């Protein structure tokens, strides 16, 4: 029987307090041989926690980096865009919670977010919760969230440095359209642009973080899209007719 992290931690705590292996076995109900193996393998709580963190990071990152499963990476690129726009990771007792806040007027985006989240965390329960006003929260709980979204930190995103890890950047560069789509679905819009009485459509991305805006610009350039920032630094616009037509064909208006 595989022992949990907490059981192993308790064994090592008792060992550090001076209890012998027999006393630990009797006090915890864990076989003496298992107690002995735990002590020999880890030695102390600090080593157990370090090994646990290393293994958790390896498992989470390996899963999304697995080139043999491109759908995982596509889903991750999309979910990363949503997270950078309208997501947050919070510490709760014993684990972490990821929440993506989405407009209830766009049920397909809400469902798409939940599907991407389930693809990345296939054994976790995904919740869609109606909030006051016109909002849904798509959420899940996992100890892997800090590894999957290392941009987590205290305070608002636009008030701190936001930078992708090298493995995240590789996925974004491989699937820029999915990343662009996630950012657009969180903080983007498709609007009218009236010029001399004619209606021209354009896509706009608005975010207060300079770092996240630069990530959006990088995705645009990978896709060959021409962008401008004429009205406000927070607004990045895609107005060229052929670019709008392309985005309409692969993404389209929010729905």
N, C-alpha and C positions, 0 to 999 in steps of 0.2 A: 504493500500500500504506500503510495506517495504521500509524504507529509507536507503540509502547507507551510508557507513562509512563516506564519505566526507560530506554528508548533516548533519549527526549527529555531526560531528566535528565542522562544521560551527555554528550550534546552540549553542554548548557549548562555542565556542570562543566568540560569541556575548554576551552570558550570563556572561562570565568572564569580559567582557569589560563594563558591567553595563547596557546593554539594558534589558528592561523587556520582558516578554513573548509575549505580544501583538506586541511590536515593532519587535521582532525577527520573529514572524509569518508573519507580513506584509512585512518585508524586504527579507525574504527567500521564501515566497509563501508556506510555510509548515503550515498546520493547527495548531491552537493554542493548541489543545489537544495533538497533536503529539509532539509539542515543550515542553509542560509540562511533558509528559511522559519521554522524552529523558533526561530532566534535573533531574527528580526524580530518574530515573534509574541509570544514570552515574555521574551526579554532576559536573564533570569537564573533560577536554580533556585527562588528564593523566589516569584517571580511564577508560575512553572509550578505549584508546589505549591498556592498560593492558588487559582488558577483550577481546578485539579483538584478541590480540596475543595469549591469552590462548585458545580461541575458535578455532583459526586457527590451532594451534599446535595439539589440541585434534582431530580435524577432519582429518588432514593429517596423523597423526600417527595411529589413530584408523583404518583408511581405509586399511593401509598396514598390520596392526597387526591382522585383522579380520581372525581368524582361520577357520571360515566357508567358506572362499573363498581362498583356497590354491593357485589358479592360480595367484592371486594378489601378494602373497608373493613370489612365484617362479619368477614372472616377476620382482619384486623389487630386489630380490637377484641377478638376472642377470644384471639388470640395475645398481645396486650399483657397481658390478664388473667393468662394462664398465666405469662408472663415475670415479672410483678410478684410472683406467688406463689412460683414454683419455678424461675425461670430466672436465667441469668447470661450475660454476654458477656465473653469472655476474649481478650486479645491473644496471637496466636501469630505465628511468622515469616511476614511478608508479608501477613497478613490478620487477620480476627477470627473467633471461633467463638461461635455461640449454642448454649447447651444448656438444655433444659427437662427437669427430673427428675420422673418420673411413676411412680406405683405400678403394678407389673406386673399387679395384680389387676383393672385397668380397661383392657383392651385397646382398647375403643372410644375412650376418651379419648386413649390413645397414638396411635392411628391418626388421630383427629381433629386432634390437634396437628400431626402430620406433614403432613396435607392442608392445614391453614391455613398452615403454614410454606412449603409448595410453592406455594401461591397467591400469597403475598407475594414469594417469590423463585423465580419459575418456571424460571429457567435454572440454578439451583443444585442440587446433589445433596443430598438429605435422608437422614440416617442414623438408624436406630433400633437402639440398642446395648443389649444386656442387661448389667446390672451385677450385682455380688455382692449377694445378698439379693433383695428383691422390688422391684427398680427397673429402669426403662428410662430411657435418655437419648435424647431426640430432638434431633438437632443438625444444623447446617449451617455453612458457611463463607462469608463475604461481606465485602467492604470497605464495604458499605452499613449494617452493623449498628449502628454508632455513631449514624448518622443516623436509623435506624428506632427505636432504643431509646436516646434521649439520657439516660435515667435511669441508664445505666451509670456506675459510679464505684468507687473503692477502698473496700473494707470492706463490712460487712453492710448491707442496705437499711435495717434498723430503727435503725441508728446514724448515718444521714445523711439529709439532706433529699431527699424524693422528690416531684417535681412534674411534672405533664404540661405539655408544650408546648401552645400554643394550638391548633395543628392536630390534635394528639392529642385534646385535650378536645372539639373539634368532632366528631370521629369517635365518641368515647365517648357524647357527648350525642345523636348521631344513632342509635347502635346500642347502647343501654345493656344490652339483654338479652344480647347476645354478650359484652360486657365482663363483666357479672355472671357469665355462664356460665364464662368463663375463670378468674375469681377463685375461683368455687365449685369448679371441677374441680381447681384446684391446692391451695387451702387451706380447702376447705369440706367439709361432711358433712351427711347427712340422717339424723337419729337419732330415737329414741323419747323421749318426754317423758311420764312416768307421773304423772298427777294424779288423786288419789283413786281409784286402781285402774284408771283409764281411760288408754288409750294414745293420746297425741296426737303426731303427727309434727311435726318442726320442722327447719328448715335453719339451720346454724350456719357462720359464717365466722370463722376464727381466724388472726390475723397479728400479729406483734410491732410492726410499723411503724404508728404513728399516722396517718401520711400515707396509707398504703395502705388502712387501715381507713376513713378518711374518703372515699376514692374508692369503696369498696364501698357506704358509706352513701349517697353521692350517686347511685350507680346504683339503689339500692333506692328512693330518693325519686323518681327519674325514672320508675320502673316502678310507683309507687304502693304500694309494699310497706311495711308497718309493721315496724319493727325495735326491738329492745331490747338492752341490755347489762347484764343483771342479775347474772350470776355473776362475770364478769371483764372488764376493759377490753379484753382481747385477743379476747374472744368477742362476736360480733354475731349475734343470733338472730332468726329470722323464725318466729313461732309461730302467728299468727292463722290460723284454719282456712281462710278463703277465700284467703289469700296462699299457704299451703302447697298448696292445691288448684291454684292457678294455676301455681306452679312445677313441680308434678308434671306438669301438662299440657304445659309448654313445655320442661322440662329433665329432671326425674325423677331417680331415684337414680343414683348413679355406676354405670357398667357397662363 
